[in-house]
Amino acid sequence: MPRTARIAIPDVPHHITQRGNNRQDVFFVDDDRRVYLSLLKEHAEKYGLEILGWCLMTNHIHLIGRPAGEDSLAKALGRTHFRYTQYINRFHGRSGHLWQNRFYSCPLGREHFWQALRYVEQNPLRAGLVRQAWKYPWSSAAAHLDGRDAAGLLNVSYWKQICAQVDWRGALEKEQPDEVVKRVRLNTHTGRPLAGDAFVSKLEKLLNKRLRPLPIGRPKKQSGGRSL
């Protein structure tokens, strides 16, 4: 399925991911991760990208972010990754590209926000790195459970408001269905909204463009009419 042009909707959460160039590692030691989080915090605040969830894997990153403006996402991530590449090349004696050319992202509907966040925070669990998602030190899972955000990236008070009725520990303990995992990955890769029909229709009207994939196959002939 082809990608759409990147969509960034102000005040709407997005799932964002980017891999290392040719799937190479982007984090080599824990200090690298600390530097990355510091740079992300700096540029997210500067360009208006609210971080709602995150996970750093060895060769890629996942974020749930809510941009304040149409260019907030691209600027915050672009500057973070540019400066992080400079750091890696300088301190690890490397040269050249660190990240793949393009990051992937998709807007999230209200009902699919939780699916995407759960997908992000369960990444280390699916990779077999931990047995409990909140035990992985380089994600937002622990902060979402105990309210202590050492990285300083999250709006903890906002989180407490939106998840007052959510058993997040219970959600992280359960394996996410394969069809949900596949849909999060597909929509993020193609850039199409991960949302219900009503929300997608609202975005199509707002952007004046089609966001759903075109039907596969030839269009049906109109009954009673002449075919050309």
Order of alpha helices (4+ residues) and beta strands (2+ residues): beta-alpha-beta-beta-alpha-beta-alpha-alpha-alpha-alpha-alpha-alpha-alpha
